[in-house]
Amino acid sequence: MMPPYQGPGHGIPHTMPDYNRAIMHVMPAIRQSLREARPVGVKHAVTEAALISYLIGKGFDFYQALRIVESWERNESFPM
């Protein structure tokens, strides 16, 4: 039996993405969240990093993604 990440038809690409390339794309979001963790809290910082990383995956560059995510903040928190 093949692992679920191999082969077509499982809803996952035929080859796994490269770890180094993935980290390179989201590292700015990780660094940003580490800088903000102390003043705004870990939950806020991790949420921001996740949202920025999501937008990077959708094709935005880091600075565009950061501006979008910061525009979603209200009084240094995300509406939930």
C-alpha positions as CSV (number, residue, x, y, z in Angstrom):
1,M,0.0,0.0,0.0
2,M,1.3,3.5,-1.0
3,P,1.5,6.3,1.6
4,P,-1.3,8.9,1.0
5,Y,1.1,11.5,-0.4
6,Q,2.2,9.3,-3.3
7,G,0.3,8.9,-6.5
8,P,-2.5,10.7,-8.2
9,G,-6.1,10.6,-7.1
10,H,-5.7,11.3,-3.4
11,G,-6.2,15.0,-3.6
12,I,-2.6,15.7,-2.8
13,P,0.0,16.6,-5.4
14,H,2.1,13.7,-6.9
15,T,5.3,15.1,-5.2
16,M,5.7,16.6,-1.8
17,P,6.7,20.3,-1.7
18,D,10.3,21.0,-0.9
19,Y,10.7,21.8,2.8
20,N,13.5,24.4,2.3
21,R,11.4,26.3,-0.3
22,A,8.3,26.3,2.0
23,I,10.3,27.5,5.0
24,M,11.9,30.2,2.8
25,H,8.5,31.5,1.8
26,V,7.0,31.7,5.3
27,M,10.2,32.6,7.4
28,P,9.4,36.4,7.2
29,A,6.0,35.6,8.8
30,I,7.6,33.5,11.5
31,R,10.2,36.3,12.3
32,Q,7.4,38.9,12.4
33,S,5.4,36.8,14.8
34,L,8.4,36.2,17.1
35,R,9.0,40.0,17.2
36,E,5.4,40.6,18.1
37,A,4.9,37.7,20.6
38,R,6.0,39.6,23.7
39,P,4.1,42.9,23.2
40,V,0.8,41.5,21.8
41,G,0.8,37.9,23.1
42,V,1.6,34.5,21.6
43,K,-2.0,33.7,20.4
44,H,-2.1,37.0,18.5
45,A,1.4,36.5,17.0
46,V,0.7,32.9,15.9
47,T,-2.6,33.9,14.4
48,E,-0.9,36.7,12.5
49,A,1.8,34.3,11.2
50,A,-0.8,31.8,10.1
51,L,-2.8,34.4,8.2
52,I,0.3,35.9,6.6
53,S,1.5,32.4,5.6
54,Y,-1.9,31.6,4.1
55,L,-1.8,34.8,2.0
56,I,1.7,34.1,0.9
57,G,0.5,30.6,-0.3
58,K,-2.2,32.4,-2.2
59,G,0.4,34.4,-4.1
60,F,0.8,37.6,-2.1
61,D,4.3,38.7,-1.2
62,F,5.2,39.1,2.5
63,Y,4.7,42.9,2.7
64,Q,1.3,42.7,0.9
65,A,0.2,39.9,3.2
66,L,1.4,41.8,6.3
67,R,-0.6,44.9,5.3
68,I,-3.7,42.9,4.6
69,V,-3.5,41.0,8.0
70,E,-2.8,44.2,9.9
71,S,-5.9,45.8,8.2
72,W,-8.0,43.0,9.7
73,E,-6.8,43.8,13.3
74,R,-9.0,45.9,15.6
75,N,-7.3,47.4,18.7
76,E,-4.3,44.9,18.4
77,S,-6.6,41.9,18.2
78,F,-8.4,39.9,15.6
79,P,-12.2,39.8,15.7
80,M,-13.3,36.2,16.6
